[in-house]
Amino acid sequence: MLLPQNPNAFTRYPLDRAGHHRRDTAWIEAALTSPAARIVPFAQHRPLVIEENAAISIGWLGSQALAALRPIVVLFLGLDDAQAPHFAAHVTEVSALEGLGSFDDLRALGPRLAPADLATLGPAKSVFEWHARHSFCANCGGPSVIAEAGWKRACPTCKAEHFPRVDPVCIMLPVHGDQCLLGRQRAWPRGMHSALAGFIEPGEAIEEAVARETLEEVGLRVREVVLHSTQPWPFPHSLMIGAIAHVENVAERIDPHELESARWFSRADARALIEGRFTGAFCPPPFAIAHQLLKTWVGE
């Protein structure tokens, strides 16, 4: 479990993952039928949520509801403090759930869900996305089957084992003295500016990736990298590794394939961005690690 001071969404997983139970088929089957079992269905990669009195929470169901939902994948999420087993089920039949809640996009739900609910749903979305894209063995091309309570795929033909992928991404805030640089992609909403980001390549250290991506995207040379925090990001299965990148120069050179523009902001400007009072520009909400990087640099 991540340290409680991590400020990022999708962290602080509230369950004991209890991975030792995943290979125990009999235990998983008994847990699925247990009166204490709690199951959250996903349809088209969207979780069931319930809204009551303007508050949104996970739409947990009991074990008796599972059979009617025709699950494609059932994923063991772990045990709570009372040892109740928790599962997520990617389902095709949702008519039985009419009136119980709604299936909503997790990214849109993010700012409205409690941190523990968000951390619970994130892994399920990532793993369901992975299953949907990896039905066949990457080694021999034959169909693979689900194993270990949803946390593995196995190939009956060549015996290869496949596990959910995690893509490491560095996300960095370039700073120079009393200024920070934020970039803007053409596809983003008008006025939105954010930290730079890029995938870490095989054989590359995090610090090296921060320096390379900063140089490639905006032409700034990094002299020091300070790691900030990490954030699981289930869209579809990234691990965001946040950093403050102290750079040597301020004359940026934009890669037009990556960014539409970039601009420097003072600390006062950055504070105004965080508080939503900067005219003509805004930054991502607290839900995103980019916001936390900016907030740390500002000193809040």
C-alpha positions, 0 to 999 in steps of 0.5 A: 500500500502506498504511503498515506502522504501521497497526494495523488488520485488512485493511490492509497488502495484501501483493500488487502490485495491478498494475492496469495489467494489468486491461485486458489481456485476453490477459495476464489469460488467460495469467496464469490458465493459468500454472503459477505462478498461485494462485487462492482460491475463494469460495463464497457469499462465503466463502473456502476455508481450510485448517486444519493444526495449529490454524493457518488459511491461505488455500486456494490452488489451481493454475490447473488447478482453475479449470475444474471450479469453474464460476466466476461471477466471476474477480478479479485480485488482483495479483502477489507478489514473485516475479511470480506472479499471484494470483486469487480466483474466486467459484464455484458448483461445490465438490464437486471441492474436497471434503476440501481445506478448508472455506468459512468466514465471513470475519468469524469467521475474522478473528482467526485468519488471518494479517494478510497473508491477511486483507488479501488476502481482504478486497478479494475479498469486497467485490468479489464482494458488489458484483457480486452486487448490481449485475448490472444497469446503474444508468443504463438498467436493462439487464444489465451484464457483468464487465470489467477482470479483475473490477474493473468492470462495463460496460453493452453497451446504454448504454456506462455503466461501473460500479466497485466502491463504497466506503462511507466510515464515521466511527467515533469514540471520544468523550472528555472529560478522563479518560473515554471514552464507549462505546455499545451497540446492542440487537442486540449480545451482552450486555455489548458496548460499542463506539465510535460510528459512522455513514456520511459523507454526500455533501458532508460532511467527515470531521470534520463527520461525526464531530461530526454523528454524535456529536451525533445519537447521544448528544447530545455536542458535539465541539470537536476531532477527531483522526484516528487510522487507517483500516480497509477493512471488507468487510462488505460494502464500507466504509472505516472512518475512525477518530477520537478526538472530544474533546467539550465536555459529558458529559450524554449524550442517547441516540437510541433508534433508534441505541443501546440505551445508552451509558456513560462509562468511565475510563482504568482501566476502558477498560484493563480492557475491553481486557484482558478483565477488566471485570465486566459489559462488554467491547469489540470484539477487536483485529480491530476498529478500535474496539479500536485507538481505545480502546487508543490513548486508554488509552495502550498 
